[in-house]
Amino acid sequence: MTLAEKMNETTQSRLVVNGEAVACKAATLAQLLAELGYGAAKVATALNGEFVPEKARAATPLATGDAVEIVAPRQGG
Amino acid sequence: MSTTTRAARSAEHASAFTVYGTGVASRLMLGTAQYPSPQVLVDAVKASGAGIVTVSLRREAARDKGGQRFWDLIGGLGVAVLPNTAGCRTPKEAINTARMARELFDTDWIKLEVIANDDTLQPDVFGLVEAATVLAKEGFKVFPYTTEDLGVAERLLAAGCEVLMPWGAPIGTGRGLANPYALRTMRNYFPGVPLVVDAGLGAPSHAAQAMEMGFDAVLLNTAVAKAVDPVAMARAFAGGIAAGRTAYEAGLMEQRDMAEPSTPVAGTPFFGLGQKG
């Protein structure tokens, strides 16, 4: 492992976002949405199965192994 | 209730029925999934006259603006939105899906589904009662997708539900009212509770039958969305519902086992002359 890789490992979290493995630098849920490019998208979020309100995202820390759900309005019956 | 009272009641309210204190103009609640195109969906909703449409929430990838597009489409319909928890298998999943839906759709209405079985998509009534109890305490107005079971219905009402949505038949089967006896019993047992037949309706006659029994509304999706002409089928369901409801208010005749002539017997030509060659 190179030094750069080692440094990366310390600054990156490995998450599961919408069922897929994602490596990211974000320390909070709000930062994750920005890093992944959601911008101002109309989405709702959950962390490890629990709803996280929009206003709580900035204060919600992320750690390796966390499972994040990012959902949007869709057709339904 | 007498026929007169029913007619008077329907005449004095512009709303077809009231749920959680909100008057709903139409007895048809329509799902928004599986239409051949967004435009057909819009046209079908308009043709149906539905006052409430159901929606869901699903995983969205970054930069996929599908959620915003769908939200804008629904916003243009001018109808109330009822988000569902379709696909949830546990109370925890359903509860957290409901919380996400409340934030996304800005409504405290939730069509609560906790599914027990992949093949039948039947409600997990134990999980349903558990989730409804939690959500009602959080201020949700829960529309539970349930069975005809009266004991479960009592539990849901005790949990705070003010409407019940028993299945007609398993979701997507189009089989109509699989257990009309149980549905009629439920209607009679809860005369004052808004009851919506949800799922399994395949034809306007099925919706008419539910209306004739006195159900307050029906909720359907596949029968319209998967019709060859969804817009025409939406109109057909609206017609079936109108006919069935009018029939209920008019008071249906009692069924009898033996025939009884409708034409007067008195004065029948040749009456009493015997049966000679």
Interface residues (C-beta under 8 A of the other chain):
Chain A: N18 G19 L36 G37 Y38 A41 K42 V43 A44 T45 A46 G49 E50 F51 P53 E54 E69 I70 V71 A72 P73 R74 Q75 G76 G77
Chain B: G31 T32 A33 Q34 Y35 L41 T54 V55 S56 L57 R58 R59 E60 A61 A62 R63 D64 K65 G66 G67 Q68 F70 W71 I74 P83 N84 A86 K92 E93 N96 R99 M100 A101 E103 L104 F105 I171 N221 T222
